[in-house]
Every structure is written in structure tokens, then in C-alpha cells.
Amino acid sequence: MTTKSILNLALRIVPAVILLQTLYFKFSAAPESVYIFETLGLEPYGRIGLGIVELIVSILILIPKTTWLGALMGVAIMCGAIFSHVTKLGIVVQNDGGTLFILALVTFIFCTILVWINRNRIPYLNK
């Protein structure tokens, strides 16, 4: 494997793993997740619905032909997450030390890079 292919794989795996590992908390109604979505006024439908969307995004990111779509969706979701942290939740949520906010930033940055790398595959941009 070349350095470029390893980097590309890492750029896809990291956000997919971050999104997938949060599914346990969303689908099991973990107290932290319930607190977040209650604060946002989206409990329980927003929590479960977002979990389903994040599962789809993770799968799309991992499939090379659909990475661009998953990454675009990931950017959109993370914009919402970052906006929620900055406006309603705060950077630190229930004494997590800002971990959720940092994970959202990392996912946003990686998805943005993936969109840029795969920009020639985006149908409406490639005309």
C-alpha cells in the first residue's frame, strides 16, 4: 500500500468509527445521549433518527464509490453538532471534558477533507 492509499483509508475509517461508536449510546438511551437530545428538544425521535442517519453515513464513507456522499452528509451532521455545542449544549457536556465536541470537530475536519479529495466524483460539481 502506498502512503496515499493508507492516508485515504485513515481519512475514511476515523470518522466512520467515531460515528459508529456513538450509536451504542444513542440506541441504548444512555443518560448522556438522552440529556443532549432533551436539551435540544429532540428526545427520543431526534436521537434515534440521527443514529440511523449516522449509521448510513458511516457505511457510505467506507464504500469507496459513495465516500463523497457519506462525507457530504457527515459535514452536514457535524455542522449541526458543532452548532448545538456552541449555542445550547456548551463545549463540555456533563463533565466530559469536551470530548464530544472534539470528536465532532475531528469528524467534521476529516469529512471536509474527504469531500475535497472526492470533489470530482460529486455529480453536480463535475460538470
Secondary structure, DSSP 8 states (H G I E B T S, - for coil): --HHHHHHHHHHHHHHHHHHHHHHHHHTT-HHHHHHHHHTT-TTHHHHHHHHHHHHHHHHHHSGGGHHHHHHHHHHHHHHHHHHIIIII-SSSTT-TTHHHHHHHHHHHHHHHHHHHTGGGSTTT--
